[in-house]
């Protein structure tokens, strides 16, 4: 798997199924996945989906001991209870870059490996962030609704919006995706600053010591930080108030990173200029108040949702699974498998 500087994503080569050594039932699907991935998992590994109804307990009684690997997504994950119910689980393979719904600390304690699909979705998520920024500041979606409703001949031109080029942009999380967003906005002549837990070596952008400091100096705050307990409500009311009534928030990370209640309240009272959101705290539920706001752009968590990127994610998911089943290692580990710890439990 590679992601070149030119932005071309190449899917990893998968291992031929006939080279694998596995027993039917050793792979379990948890939660909904891309249909083609579900089909390949079922056809190649006999992978069944964990029931989410009253048959779940009997399924685990019958099948839990056979399961050595779980394939899931960032929207579902694997909690500590399910880990405890699968005594021979050795790896949790995520379709997607996010893994905050999986109890990583418990997986590490148990020696269970965890993988995700980094890099292959960086370009599309970064593209989405820039698209949201343009749409939110320039009001394109609202203007489209204005035209479609027949209001232009009756009401004249829409109100003036805000210029994107040359704006001060703060990026919260200068990892793979945050860096790709910054690279794109360099071309817009934006003045970029960022905040991480620590400065990024050789990053050409100004470092802000806290999220609030970053927000206070930005016209736009783009959230590209990982989800999970460590970043829960990292963008809290204090940060949003620092962004101010002329500031815009863009979130392509996780809904949990932003205090959604505070965000809605400040938008309702004109204390933020607008927001572009691809993620929400309780997906697929979206706060009712946001639905009628023309200064807010709402997307259904589609940042990586292109044919090319989802295909590359599928191949990398399978490459991780196949590597684990064949060698005991993962191709792109978040947590490396540790069989010695697992046996000690």
C-alpha positions, 0 to 999 in steps of 0.5 A: 500500500502506498500513497504517493506525493502526487496523490495517487492511491495504490491498493495493496496486493492481497495474498492468494486465499489458497496460501492461507491456513485457517479453519472455517469459522475462524473469522467473524464479521462484526457490524455492517461492512462494504457488501463486496468485503462481506461477500469475500469474507464469507466466500473465502473464510466462511465468515459469519456475522455476529448477530445483534439480536436475541440469537447473539448469546447462542451464536457465541456459545456455539462459535466463540472458541473458533474465532481467532480474527474479527473484521469490523469497522470504525463505526462498530468496533469491538468492546471489552465484553466481546473480547472476553467472549472470544477467548481465542481472539488474536486480531481485530481488523478494521475497515477504515482508519478510525478505531475509537469504537474498539477498546484499544487499551483492553486489546493491548492488555490481552495481546490482541492485535488491532489494525486499520487502513491508513494512507489509502483514504488520506487523499479523499478525506483531505479533498472532502475537508477542502470541499467542506471549507469551500462550501461552508464559507462560500455558501454554495449548497445554500445558494443551490437550494436558493436557486432550486426553490425559485427564489432568485427571480423573486428575491435577487442575489444571495448575501455576500459570503466569505473569501477562502483564499488567504484565510487563517486556517488552524488544523487540529491534528497534523497527521497524515490527513491533516498534513494532506489538508494543509498541502492542499490549502497551501495552494489557496495561499492560506496561512496555516497553523496547527496543534498536536500533542507535540510539535511535528518535526520539520513542519513548515507551519506555526505551532499553537500550544493549545486548541483554544490558542489555535482557534483564537488565531484562526478564521477556520478550524479544521478538525483532523484529530483521531477519535477516542477517549483522549480526544473526547470533546477536545473542541469544547465550548471554550475552543468554539468560543475562541473561534468566535462569531466570524469563525468556521468549524470544519470536522472530518475526524470524529463527532466525539472530538467536538462538543456537539451541544455547545456547537449547536448552541453557539450556531443558534445564537450567532456566535459562530459563522458556520460549520461544515460537518461530515461526522456527528456525535450520534450517527446517523442521528443529526441534531434537529436544529442543524437541519434548517441552518443555511450556514451549516453544511451536513454530509453523511460521513462520506469523506472516504466514500469514493469507488477507488478509495473504498476498493483500496480500503477493502484490499488493505483490510484483507491484506491485514487479515491474511497476514495475521492468519498466515504469519500472526502479524498485521500489515498496518498494526495499531497494536501488534499481536502479542500471543504470549499475553493472550495465553497468559489470560 
